[in-house]
Amino acid sequence: MTLRRVGAVLIALCLGACSMATKEPAPEASMKPRDKKLLASAPYKKILPPDMYQRSIVDYTGRERPGTIVVDTDRKFLYYVEDGGKAIRYGVTVGEEGLAFKGEAKVGRKAEWPTWTPTPEIKQRLTGIPNFVGPGPHNPMGARALYLYQGNKDTLFRIHGTNQPEYIGQAISSGCIRMLNEDVIDLYNRVPQGTEVVVL
């Protein structure tokens, strides 16, 4: 077992030890007037995920420094590590087996209400996909996107919003990490470009 793999196992064990979850919805103050307007007319049902996948403040015993994003794809959680042994835990949708990104990356770019251009691989796998989708609540990328890079190379994986909140807590995406739009807006406001991301 490599040193990196040992580290990943230890991180997973630490994440499993997180307890004392206090449910705390994303603050409305993080949303801009445009966000409120677009989300008020979203063309999907506003569905909250099960309690365990709703935004919570939890104890965190991992070794990552405050300001790091840690994604536990097995448990479908994203952690934003804070000071004092705490983290904000968000429920997420993760990639299907064999499609998900794993490893270390950095936030190389950020975008509000991004556009979406599906990759050739996605278009080959899914029928009826358009070549381009403009910004808005109908867009699968949702309200915000964090683009994951390794060095100067775009991994093509993102942490982004969703127009399918009913799938939070499941593994159905084409590899990206999806969050409730309200949650991804909250996370977006907390992380600068260059933020470290660890995906288990």
ABEGO torsion letter per residue (X at the ends): XBAAAAAAAAAAAAAAABBGBBBBBBBAAABBAAAAAAAAABABBBBBBBAAABBBBBBBABABBBGBBBBBAAAGBBBBBBBGGBBBBBBBBBBBBGABBBEBBBBABBBBGBBBBBBAAAAAABBGBBABBBBEAABAAEABBBBBBBEABBAGBBBBBBABAAABGBBABAGBBBBBAAAAAAAAAABBBGBBBBBX
